[in-house]
Amino acid sequence: MSVKAVEQSSMEKPNELSFELLAGWWTNTIQALVDTAGSEKTKSLMRPYIRNGQIAAALNVIDGFHLKERDEFNFTFAITACHYFYVREIITDADIKERGVIARVDRCPFKDGPKEICEIVCGEIYKNFNEVFHIPKKFAFMSYLARGDAECVWINYPDSWDRPKMEALGETIAKPLLTHIPKQLVDDISVQYLGEMWVMATRALGDHLGEERTTDVLEKYMRAAGMTFGSRLKESNKGRASGHELIVDGITSVHNALRMIESVGPSDLNYYEGMVKDCPFKDAPTSICSQLSAFCSGMCEAIDPHYEFAYQGMMTKGDTNCQWTIRKKGAVVVKDEAISQDPVNVLKLRFAKGEITEEEYVRKMALIRELGH
């Protein structure tokens, strides 16, 4: 989606949960790639996906901000704007020099993640944007946070130089201004960027391991992430909601954060169901839904291990919607359409809800059986 299209969209402002979840899942998927394929193979697998995404991002920024000239100033503005969209932090300092550019960053949500994230995203962006802008410059990292340095410093320098020389870039002649970009726009695009990164990394892992093994590997990471999220949710809501209520709130808040459109069905202490009618990830690999299922299962386990989460349908498998349930393990689940036709199920549900005593349940069940039901 272009910058212009996002600016005109009717999406609500993303809350912090949208960014937190997708940033974490993108990081986990890259870590899974590094763990299974190694550093160099990870970068090789991700490179074609990142190239396509970054070239599209460059074209979107040119269109959205009406950048008429493809000069060094607009080249630097486009890169720093995309960095802002990606991490939701304005680059600390970016100087367009007489013979190149120096940029510094001292805040990044991915600084504690695998260093391959820096090398994949920031390390490739100058080369990929150059395919659009045709600026005869080279790129080099001088330092980066994920390696333990105090800040990320990268430079753009003349193509004729054998090596980067910061001191030889000359005087500062301009700075790209990002403060006028609406924060709403930054938030909207950041969620899109990170969702696409998560999907791209999942596809790259699928290229390496195949669909089935990819699902097995990522489910472990996501279940652990879900347990961490659920534990934090439980701690922050201590005494204010039952386990069942908190699980339902947690699942629906995650779905809302991912911009899913859903409706909810009947619920009681044993059973809760919902249906996702539209989802931005519906055309993604099936392992995206499997990861989300594992995350929600981990959340259930952390909040109340008596409950379990499951998807009955997935749009990534070609279903028209995603149906999901939260149910108490071992409980008899009776849906509304069955209840209206079966008095035995009505009685079971009333007993499960505590509406009748065990004595009343036994007596009424015996009467139903005498009547031949």
Residue pairs with C-beta under 8 A, 6 or more apart in sequence:
1 9
1 60
1 192
2 60
2 63
2 64
3 60
3 61
3 63
3 64
3 65
3 185
3 189
4 63
4 64
6 64
6 185
6 188
6 189
6 192
7 64
7 182
7 185
9 188
11 188
11 259
13 184
13 187
13 188
14 187
14 188
14 190
14 191
14 257
15 257
17 253
17 254
17 257
18 191
18 257
18 258
18 259
19 88
19 109
19 187
19 190
19 191
19 194
21 254
21 257
21 258
22 191
22 194
22 195
22 197
22 198
22 258
23 109
23 110
23 194
24 225
25 198
25 222
25 225
25 291
25 295
26 117
26 194
26 197
26 198
26 201
27 110
27 113
27 114
27 117
28 218
28 221
28 222
28 225
29 198
29 201
29 202
29 205
29 218
29 221
30 42
30 46
30 113
30 114
30 116
30 117
30 120
30 201
31 113
31 114
31 221
32 205
32 217
32 218
32 221
33 41
33 42
33 45
33 46
33 116
33 201
33 204
33 205
33 208
34 42
34 114
34 116
36 205
36 208
36 209
36 217
37 45
37 205
37 208
39 115
39 116
41 208
42 116
42 120
42 204
43 116
43 119
43 120
45 204
45 205
45 207
45 208
46 116
46 120
46 200
46 201
46 204
47 120
47 124
49 200
49 201
49 203
49 204
50 120
50 121
50 124
50 128
50 200
51 124
51 128
53 196
53 197
53 200
54 82
54 124
54 125
54 128
54 129
55 128
55 129
55 131
55 132
57 82
57 85
57 193
58 78
58 82
58 128
58 129
58 131
58 132
58 133
59 132
61 67
61 77
61 78
61 81
61 82
62 70
62 74
62 78
62 132
65 77
65 78
65 81
67 74
67 77
67 78
70 132
70 133
70 134
70 135
71 133
71 135
72 96
72 101
72 135
72 137
73 96
73 174
73 176
74 133
75 129
75 130
75 133
75 135
76 94
76 96
76 101
76 156
76 176
77 176
77 177
77 178
78 129
78 133
79 125
79 126
79 129
80 91
80 94
80 103
80 176
80 178
81 176
81 178
81 181
82 125
83 91
83 105
83 122
83 125
84 90
84 91
84 178
84 181
84 186
85 186
85 189
85 190
85 193
86 121
86 190
86 193
86 194
87 107
87 108
87 109
87 110
87 190
88 109
88 186
88 187
88 190
89 105
89 107
89 108
89 109
90 178
90 179
91 103
91 104
91 105
91 178
92 104
92 105
92 106
92 107
92 151
93 102
93 103
93 104
94 101
94 102
94 103
94 104
94 175
94 176
95 101
95 102
95 103
95 172
95 175
96 172
96 173
96 174
96 175
96 176
97 169
97 170
97 171
97 172
97 173
98 169
98 170
98 171
98 173
99 157
99 158
99 168
99 169
99 170
100 137
100 155
100 156
100 157
100 158
100 169
101 137
101 155
101 156
101 169
102 153
102 154
102 155
102 166
102 169
103 152
103 153
103 154
103 155
104 151
104 152
104 153
105 145
105 151
105 152
106 145
106 150
106 151
106 152
108 145
108 146
108 152
110 117
110 118
110 146
111 145
111 146
112 146
113 146
114 146
115 144
115 146
115 147
117 146
118 141
118 144
118 145
118 146
118 147
118 152
119 141
121 197
122 141
122 144
122 152
122 154
123 139
123 141
126 137
126 138
126 139
126 154
126 156
127 139
130 137
135 156
136 158
136 159
137 156
137 157
137 158
137 159
138 156
138 157
138 158
138 159
138 161
138 164
139 154
139 155
139 156
140 154
140 155
140 157
140 164
141 152
141 153
141 154
142 153
142 154
142 155
142 164
142 166
143 149
143 150
143 151
143 152
143 153
144 152
144 153
144 154
145 151
145 152
155 164
155 166
155 169
157 164
157 165
157 169
161 168
191 259
195 258
195 280
195 281
198 288
199 281
199 284
199 285
199 288
202 214
202 218
202 284
202 285
202 287
202 288
202 291
203 285
205 214
205 217
205 218
206 214
206 285
206 287
208 214
209 217
211 285
211 286
211 287
214 285
214 287
215 286
215 287
215 290
215 291
218 287
218 290
218 291
218 294
219 290
219 291
219 293
219 294
220 294
221 291
222 291
222 292
222 294
222 295
222 298
223 294
223 295
223 297
223 298
223 301
224 298
225 295
225 298
226 294
226 295
226 296
226 297
226 298
226 299
226 300
226 301
226 302
227 298
227 299
227 301
227 302
228 298
228 302
229 250
229 295
229 298
229 299
229 302
230 247
230 250
230 298
230 299
230 300
230 301
230 302
230 303
231 302
231 303
233 246
233 250
233 299
233 302
233 303
234 246
234 302
234 303
237 246
241 249
243 303
243 304
243 306
243 307
244 269
244 272
244 304
244 307
244 326
244 328
246 303
246 304
247 272
247 299
247 300
247 303
247 304
247 307
247 309
247 326
248 267
248 272
248 326
250 296
250 299
250 303
251 274
251 296
251 299
251 309
251 324
251 326
252 262
252 264
252 274
254 292
254 295
254 296
254 299
255 262
255 274
255 276
258 279
258 280
258 281
258 292
259 279
259 280
260 276
260 278
260 279
260 280
261 276
261 277
261 278
261 279
262 274
262 275
262 276
262 277
263 274
263 275
263 277
264 272
264 273
264 274
264 275
265 272
265 273
265 274
265 275
265 336
266 272
266 273
266 335
266 336
267 273
268 349
268 352
268 353
269 328
269 352
269 353
270 327
270 328
270 331
270 332
270 333
270 352
271 325
271 326
271 327
271 328
271 331
271 333
271 334
272 325
272 326
272 327
273 323
273 324
273 325
273 326
273 335
274 323
274 324
274 325
275 321
275 322
275 323
275 324
276 315
276 321
276 322
276 323
276 324
277 321
279 315
279 322
281 288
281 289
281 316
282 315
282 316
283 316
284 316
285 316
286 314
286 316
286 317
288 316
289 311
289 314
289 315
289 316
289 317
289 322
293 309
293 310
293 311
296 309
296 324
297 308
297 309
297 310
299 309
300 307
300 308
300 309
300 326
306 328
306 329
307 326
307 327
307 328
307 329
308 326
308 327
308 329
309 324
309 325
309 326
310 324
310 325
310 327
311 322
311 323
311 324
312 323
312 324
312 325
313 319
313 320
313 321
313 322
313 323
314 322
315 321
315 322
325 333
327 333
331 352
332 345
332 348
332 352
334 342
334 345
334 346
334 348
334 349
338 345
339 345
339 346
339 349
342 373
343 368
343 373
344 365
344 368
344 373
347 356
347 361
347 364
347 365
347 368
350 356
350 361
351 358
351 361
356 364
